[in-house]
Amino acid sequence: MIREQQRTFTPGLVAFSIIFLLAVALVAGIIVYQKSPPYVVTFVVLLVTDVFCLGGLFIVNPNEAKVLQLFGKYVGTVREAGWKWANPFYTKRKISLRVRNFESNKLKVNDNHGSPIEIAAVVVWRVIDTAEAAFEVDDYQNYIHVQTESALRNLATQYPYDEHEEGQKSLRANTQEVAEQLKTEIQERLSRAGVEVLEARISHLAYASEIAAVMLRRQQAGAIIAARQRIVEGAVGMVEMALDLLHKKNVVEFDEERKAAMVSNLLVVLCGEHDAQPVVNTGTLYQ
């Protein structure tokens, strides 16, 4: 593998000053020796060479790097920002070192239970090895996009969309853990491209349209069952508390039949979906 080699080159201002002064001297020499053809030809050749050296000047912006090659051979990378000069025969390829992000396309895959879902992710990344990014893969940006979608598809098949059993991990409930696993898997795939993954998170998660309505009814049923369970637990506690208070304060004594009737009435009142309609008893407790 080709690893990055950082290089330093001549400051551009120094190189430009030397080239400019040399050009002035050569022009002056041509004027002085204009009647001597051999000198004039020599000065002209040197002047052309001097002007050609201007092609070695280049600028490196902040959070940017230039990868240098000489006739196809990797020479080094310049990371220091500023105006620089290098061999005019060097080819210079710009690679951004800034933090970048992208959102993958919405992928349609089957989760761990075979249910079709739609999923997408946001990945934050940056280049840390310019040589690997430039030479180890054909197009490192396209490589990142393809490998991210591949890792996302693989992750979606390892978890169900929603937990069906207590303690089961799912894409919807365990977002932090899923995000960490997604980041790790993407980083493993991009290690050859000289890229560091800073963050990876799921940005879109939903059932596919063909089963969305069915799954919505299932979620609603689960929510209703959970709510009913909480209501019943609370109602039983309130009934128990009421019977205990009545017994401790000797307000009224109930036999088992009357106690069962009271429990039934209280549960109907507390668990019913509509307001209770009171019935006034004008007789005795037993009639």
C-alpha positions in Angstrom: 0.0 0.0 0.0 1.1 3.5 -0.8 1.4 5.6 2.4 1.4 9.4 2.7 4.8 11.1 2.8 4.6 14.7 3.8 7.1 17.1 2.0 8.1 20.7 2.4 9.0 22.8 -0.6 10.5 26.3 -1.3 8.2 29.2 -0.3 6.5 30.6 -3.4 7.6 34.2 -2.7 11.2 33.3 -2.5 11.1 31.2 -5.7 9.1 33.9 -7.5 11.6 36.6 -6.5 14.5 34.5 -7.8 12.8 33.8 -11.1 11.8 37.4 -11.5 15.3 38.8 -10.8 16.9 36.1 -13.1 14.4 37.1 -15.9 15.4 40.8 -15.5 19.1 39.9 -15.7 18.6 37.7 -18.8 16.6 40.5 -20.6 19.3 43.0 -19.7 21.9 40.5 -21.1 20.0 40.2 -24.3 19.9 44.0 -24.7 23.6 44.3 -23.9 24.8 41.4 -26.1 22.2 41.9 -28.9 25.0 42.2 -31.5 26.5 38.8 -30.4 24.2 36.0 -31.7 25.6 33.2 -29.6 25.1 35.1 -26.4 21.6 36.2 -27.4 20.6 32.6 -28.2 21.9 31.4 -24.9 20.1 34.2 -22.9 16.9 33.5 -24.8 17.0 29.8 -24.0 17.8 30.6 -20.3 14.9 33.1 -20.3 12.4 30.5 -21.7 13.6 28.1 -19.1 13.3 30.7 -16.4 9.7 31.5 -17.5 8.9 27.7 -17.6 9.9 27.5 -13.9 6.9 29.7 -13.1 4.8 26.6 -13.7 6.2 25.2 -10.4 4.3 27.8 -8.4 1.2 26.5 -6.7 -1.1 27.4 -3.7 -2.2 25.2 -0.9 -5.4 26.3 0.8 -6.2 25.7 4.5 -7.5 22.2 5.2 -6.3 21.1 1.7 -3.4 19.0 0.5 -1.6 18.6 -2.8 -0.5 15.2 -4.0 2.6 15.5 -6.2 3.7 13.0 -8.9 6.7 13.0 -11.2 6.0 11.0 -14.4 3.5 8.8 -12.6 5.7 8.2 -9.5 4.3 9.5 -6.1 6.7 12.1 -4.8 4.9 13.3 -1.6 2.1 15.4 -0.2 2.1 19.1 0.8 -0.2 19.9 3.7 1.2 23.2 4.8 -1.0 26.1 3.6 0.6 28.9 1.5 2.3 29.7 -1.7 4.8 27.1 -2.7 7.2 26.2 -5.5 8.2 22.7 -6.7 9.6 21.1 -9.8 7.5 22.3 -12.7 7.3 18.7 -14.0 5.4 17.7 -10.9 1.7 17.1 -11.4 -0.4 18.4 -8.5 -3.7 16.8 -7.4 -5.8 18.6 -4.9 -7.5 16.7 -2.1 -9.7 18.3 0.5 -9.0 17.5 4.2 -12.2 19.2 5.4 -14.9 17.3 7.3 -17.6 16.3 4.9 -20.9 14.5 5.2 -23.4 12.9 2.9 -26.8 11.1 3.2 -27.2 7.8 1.5 -30.2 7.0 -0.7 -33.2 5.4 0.9 -32.6 1.7 0.6 -35.3 -1.0 0.6 -34.1 -4.1 2.5 -35.4 -6.9 4.6 -34.8 -6.7 8.3 -33.9 -9.6 10.6 -37.4 -11.0 10.5 -37.8 -10.6 6.7 -40.0 -7.5 6.8 -39.3 -5.0 4.1 -38.1 -1.6 5.5 -36.7 1.6 4.1 -33.5 2.8 5.7 -30.9 5.6 5.1 -27.9 7.0 6.9 -25.8 10.1 7.4 -22.1 9.7 7.4 -19.5 12.3 8.5 -16.0 11.7 7.3 -12.7 13.2 6.3 -9.5 12.2 4.5 -6.6 11.4 6.7 -4.2 9.7 4.2 -4.0 11.5 0.9 -1.9 8.9 -0.8 -4.3 6.1 -0.1 -7.2 8.2 -1.1 -5.5 9.1 -4.4 -4.0 5.8 -5.4 -5.5 2.9 -3.5 -9.1 3.3 -4.9 -10.3 4.6 -8.2 -12.6 7.4 -6.9 -12.5 7.6 -3.2 -15.8 9.7 -2.9 -17.7 7.2 -5.0 -16.1 4.4 -3.0 -17.3 5.9 0.2 -20.9 6.1 -1.1 -21.0 2.5 -2.4 -19.4 1.0 0.7 -21.6 2.9 3.1 -24.7 1.6 1.3 -23.3 -1.9 1.5 -22.6 -1.6 5.2 -26.1 -0.2 5.8 -27.7 -3.1 4.0 -25.7 -5.6 6.0 -26.6 -3.8 9.3 -30.3 -3.8 8.5 -30.4 -7.6 8.1 -28.9 -8.1 11.6 -31.7 -6.4 13.6 -35.5 -6.4 13.4 -37.2 -3.1 12.8 -39.0 -3.3 16.2 -38.5 -5.5 19.2 -40.9 -8.5 19.3 -39.6 -10.0 22.5 -38.5 -8.4 25.8 -34.8 -7.6 25.8 -34.4 -8.0 22.0 -32.3 -5.3 20.2 -33.9 -3.5 17.3 -33.2 -0.7 14.8 -35.8 1.6 16.3 -35.1 1.0 20.0 -31.3 0.7 20.2 -30.4 3.7 18.0 -27.1 4.5 19.8 -25.8 0.9 19.7 -26.9 0.5 16.0 -25.1 3.8 15.1 -21.9 2.7 16.7 -22.0 -0.7 14.9 -22.7 1.1 11.6 -19.7 3.5 12.2 -17.4 0.6 12.9 -18.5 -1.4 9.9 -18.1 1.6 7.5 -14.7 2.4 9.0 -13.5 -1.2 8.3 -14.6 -1.0 4.7 -13.0 2.5 4.2 -9.7 1.8 5.8 -8.0 1.2 2.4 -9.2 4.6 1.1 -7.4 6.7 3.8 -10.7 7.9 5.2 -11.7 8.4 8.8 -15.4 8.0 9.7 -16.3 10.6 12.4 -20.0 9.7 12.8 -22.6 7.5 11.2 -26.3 7.6 12.1 -29.5 6.3 10.7 -31.4 9.3 9.2 -34.5 7.5 7.9 -36.2 4.3 9.1 -39.7 3.1 8.2 -41.6 0.1 7.0 -42.0 -0.3 3.3 -45.2 1.1 1.9 -46.7 -2.3 1.2 -46.8 -3.3 4.8 -46.7 0.1 6.6 -50.5 0.0 7.3 -50.4 -3.5 8.7 -47.4 -2.7 10.9 -49.1 0.5 12.1 -52.1 -1.4 13.3 -49.8 -3.8 15.1 -48.0 -0.9 16.8 -51.3 0.7 17.8 -52.5 -2.7 19.2 -49.3 -3.0 21.2 -49.7 0.5 22.6 -53.3 -0.1 23.5 -52.4 -3.4 25.3 -49.6 -1.6 27.2 -51.9 1.2 28.2 -54.6 -1.2 29.4 -52.1 -3.1 31.4 -51.1 0.1 33.2 -54.7 1.1 33.8 -55.6 -2.3 35.3 -52.5 -2.3 37.5 -53.4 1.2 38.8 -57.1 0.3 39.3 -56.3 -2.8 41.3 -54.0 -0.8 43.5 -56.6 1.9 44.1 -59.3 -0.8 44.9 -57.0 -2.5 47.4 -56.2 0.9 49.0 -59.9 1.8 49.3 -60.8 -1.6 51.0 -57.9 -1.3 53.4 -58.9 2.3 54.4 -62.5 1.3 54.9 -61.5 -1.6 57.1 -58.9 0.3 59.2 -61.3 3.2 59.9 -64.3 0.9 60.5 -66.5 2.8 58.1 -68.4 -0.3 57.0 -68.0 -4.0 57.2 -68.3 -6.0 54.0 -68.9 -9.7 53.7 -67.2 -11.5 50.8 -70.2 -11.1 48.5 -70.4 -7.3 49.1 -66.7 -6.9 48.9 -66.7 -8.7 45.5 -69.5 -6.4 44.3 -67.6 -3.3 45.4 -64.4 -4.5 43.7 -66.4 -5.1 40.5 -68.0 -1.7 40.6 -64.8 0.2 41.2 -63.0 -1.7 38.4 -65.7 -0.8 36.0 -65.5 2.8 37.0 -61.7 3.0 36.9 -61.1 0.9 33.8 -64.0 2.0 31.7 -63.4 4.2 28.6 -66.5 6.4 29.3 -67.6 8.3 32.4 -69.6 6.1 34.8 -73.4 6.7 35.2 -74.2 6.6 38.9 -77.2 4.7 40.2 -78.7 5.9 43.5 -79.7 3.0 45.8 -82.8 3.9 47.8 -83.0 0.6 49.6 -80.6 -1.2 51.8 -77.1 -2.4 51.2 -78.4 -5.8 50.1 -81.4 -4.7 48.1 
